[in-house]
Amino acid sequence: MSDFNQNAIASFSLDGHQYEYYKLKKLENNEKIKIAKMPFSIRVLLESLLRQVGESGIKEEHVVTLSNWSASETNEGEIPFKPSRVILQDFTGVPAVVDLASLRKTVHDLGGDPALINPEVPVDLVIDHSVQVDNFGSPQALIANMKMEFLRNQERYQFLSWAQKAFDNYRAVPPATGIVHQVNIEYLASVVTEKAINETKSLVFPDTLVGTDSHTTMANALGVLGWGVGGIEAEASMLGEPSFFPVPEVVGVRFINTLQDAATATDLALKVTQTLREMKVVGKFVEFFGPGLTSMTLADRATIANMAPEYGATCGFFPVDDEVLNYLTLTGRDEKHVAIVEQYVKANDLYYSVEDPEPEYTTVVEIDLSTIEANVAGPKRPQDLVPVSKLKEDFQRSLVAPKGNAGFGLSEEDTNKEVSLLIDGEEVKMKAGDVAIAAITSCTNTSNPYVMLSAGLLAKRAVELGLNVPKYVKTSLAPGSKVVTAYLDNAGLLPYMEKLGFNTVGYGCTTCIGNSGPLLPEVEEAIKNNDLLVSSALSGNRNFEGRIHALVKANYLASPPLVVAYALAGTMNIDLKSEPIGNGKDGQPVYLADLWPDRHTVEAMIRDFVTPEIFKEEYLHVFDDNAEWNAIETNDDALYQWEEGSTYIANPPFFNNLSPEPKAIESLKELAVLGKFGDSVTTDHISPAGSIGVNTPAGQYLSSKGLGVRDFNSYGARRGNHEVMMRGTLANIRIRNQLVPAKEGGVTIYWPTGEEMSIYAASEKYRENGTGLIILAGDDYGMGSSRDWAAKGVKLLGVEAVIATSYERIHRSNLVMMGVLPLQYKAGENAESLGLDGSEKITIDLNDSVGIHAEVPVTATKADGQEIRFTTIARFDSEVDMTYYRNGGILPMVIRKKMGLAY
C-alpha cells in the first residue's frame, strides 16, 4: 500500500464482519474522470491498478493514465495487469510447470534457493485435454477412454501430481472431471475475491485471471475480467510479474430484443463472431450491454464470451448484474459469498443495470437478437457464418472454389463421387460432404443447459419417429462437467441420445482440439483410397484445417441440436430448412421442424432439472474424486528428478549458456527464410497439435526411442518434451509454405543446396552452419489458440525474427517473450509488393536504441546480389516487451531478477 491509494479505502459491514475495498469514486477529482461513464471492464482494470500501486511494476502514473481513459480520444500509454489468479489446462499447463521446474533447477545450479520459484498467486490446473475418443457409441466408451487416458499419460500425471505437492498455491483438478472453462464458471470463479486481514476484517476485490487457453474469456460472462495468454506469460503472472499492454479501446455491443424460438446462443455467438471479426477487434476489449441482456441467461453469455478469440478480441466482457448473482446461487455458491458479491459490486460502481445511463465506448455496434437465425460456421474458420438455410448452396460452392479459406478446389467428378463400403456386413454409400464425425463437445456449448437439453429433446423426438444415424458417422457426447450428465439423466433424455450413438465418451476437451480419435477402419480406408472429402459437425469453437481430424477436410461449428440433426441426415450437403432429414418408421419424410423442441418446453426442463443441488453434489469432492489420480505415488521434493530418455517430460534448453547479464541488441545478419506463409496462418498451423504421423520428424524421433505407433500419443500430450515439439513445429499437414507451393505440409527449401526437405531437417542444417532463420507471413499471423509452443517451437528451430503484415495479439506477445523479434510491414506493403520470394538473405538493422513501434530497416539480398531495402515496424508494444527481448525472453529475465542480477 502507498499513500496514493490509502485514501481510497472504504468499507461495508455484513453479519458483523467488515469488508474493506478500494473505492473507484475516490478517483473522481476533476470533471474529466467520471467512473459512471467508463466501460465496466476499464473499471475492473482501474481497481486492480489502484489497489496494487507500489507492487512490482505498478505505479501511480498507471492509475492516472487509465483513469483518464477516453472513448473519443486516442488513449496513449501502457498499463500493467496483475491478475488475482491463474488457470491452466494440462496441454498448455504441463510445459508451464516444466518451465517452473526448470527455473528451479537453474536457480539451484546458480547457487540460489529453488523455493524462489513458486507461484505467488493461486494457480488451478484442470486436466481436461488428454482424453481421446478411441471408443464411442457404446455404454462402455467412457470407462474405456478413461483407462486409455491414464495408460497414455501416466508419466505426465505423475509430474503434475508432484507439482501439486512441491509448489505452494497450486491445485490440480483431476482427469474425468470436466473442461477447464466450464469448471471455472461453475465452481472456481468467485466473481469477488475475499482476502482475510484479521478475524473481523477482510479485503475484497474483483476476481481477475489469466489462463493458458485462449478461451479463458468464458469467465467474462460472470464479470470476471481475464483472457488467454501463452504459458510463458502465465508463468510470469504466477511469479508476480505484471503483463503490460497498451491502454485498450473498448468496443460496446448493444443487444436489443430477444432470440426467436428457432435460434440458440450458439447461433448468436457465431453471428457475433462474424460481425466483430469484420470490425477487426484484435487487441481491443469488447463489452456487451443493452436491454437484450435481460432475456439472456448466464449460460448464453458464456457461449458468447467463450468465443472472444474467434472474433479476435482480448476479452468479451459482461458486467455483473442480477443474472450473475442468480447464477452464483444456481451453481451452489455459498449464500454469504453471494451477498458479499452483491454488496461489493453495488458499492464500487461495478454493478450493471439496464436502467442506468450507458457507459461511453470507443465504438458501438448494435445486434438485434430477434434477427438471429439458425447458423453454422465453416468449412474452415469460425468467423465464416452460414445460415442453415443457405448451407447446401454454400457447401457446393466451396467444393469447387479454389483452395483456400473457403474452397477445396475439387473437380466436378470428385464432387459427385460416391463410394460403397461394408460396415458390420451392411453396404453403405458415402458421398462428398457426408458427416464422418458428429460431436457434441467443447466448453462453448456443453456449459449451456438450453442447447444441451434441446439436443436431448431433438434426439428423443427422432427416436420416437424411427430415425437412425448412418453407420459411417462417428458420434460422441463429451460433457463439460458431470453436472451436464446429471441433468440430462434426470430429465430422461440420456437414453435417447445414446440410442443415436451419442454416448458419453469422456469429461474433457475432445473433438474440438483434435482428440477425435480414429474413424471406423472401413471409413478411413474409403476416404484414403478414394480421396473423399468428408465433413464434421461439432459444437465446438474451432474448425481450422487439420484440427479436427487429418482425414476430415470440411468442418462446421453448430449448436448441439444441429449436431444431432446433421448426424441424422448424415451429410452437410443438405438444406435442413426445406429437405427432409430422413424417413420415419411410417415411411414419411421427417423435417427439422418436426424435431425442433419448443422453447417453453426447454425452459421448463431447465427449471425442473438444473438445480443448485446438482452443482453442490458434483463439485463436493472435485479435487479428490478420481481414485486413479489419488493412487499416483510421488514425492514432494523441491527439485524434480528429470528422467533421462523420457519422451514426455524433459528439461528444456532455454537456459543453456545463460549469461549473467543481458547481451546488447545487435543486427541480425543474413537470415535464411525458413518459411513464407500467406494470410490466416493459425497457431494450429504453427504449433504441434493432433496425432503424430509415423513418417514425420517427431514420429521418427519416437520410433528411434523404441516406441510403436500406438504409443505415440498426441503432440498435446507431449508438450512437456521439447525434442518432440520442435520436430512438430510448422509440421501441420495443411500448412502451405509458399517456398514449396505445390505441396501441403511442413516442407521447405534448404537454400544452400536447393533441396526440398522437412522444415525441421532444414533448421538442423542451418543450425550446423550457423545460419539464423526468419519467417515471412501475411495477415493475422498466429490467429487462434494461445499455444505457447507456436513461439517456443520456432525459437528452438533457430528462428530469430518474423515479418508479418499483422499479428494476432497473443502470438505476437509470445514471440517477444521467447526472444523472437516480431516485425510488421508498413501499411500497404507485404512480401509480394516488395518482390520477396523467400530466396533472399535477410539482414535486420538493430541496436540498443530500438524502441516501441520503432522503424527498423531491412535489407533482402537475392542470389544475384540485387538488394531490396524496406522499412518495418518493430512490434514492441510496451517497455516490458523490450526488456524481454533484451534478456532473450521472459524466462532468462525471471532468472536474473530472482537471483538479483542485472536484467
PyMOL commands that set and color helices and strands:
alter all, ss='L'
color gray80, all
select helices_A, chain A and resi 3-6+24-27+35-37+40-52+60-67+90-109+114-116+141-166+180-188+214-222+231-238+265-278+291-295+298-306+308-311+322-330+335-347+369-371+388-400+412-415+443-446+449-465+482-490+494-499+511-513+521-530+560-569+592-595+599-609+612-618+627-630+653-655+683-686+697-704+709-711+716-718+722-728+759-768+789-797+809-817+831-834+879-886+890-898
alter helices_A, ss='H'
color red, helices_A
select strands_A, chain A and resi 9-14+17-22+78-81+85-89+123-126+170-173+192-198+201-206+208-211+225-228+243-246+250-256+285-289+315-317+363-368+375-377+385-387+418-423+426-431+435-440+474-477+534-538+552-557+582-583+589-590+668-676+747-750+755-758+773-776+799-804+821-825+841-844+855-861+867-874
alter strands_A, ss='S'
color yellow, strands_A
deselect
rebuild
show_as cartoon
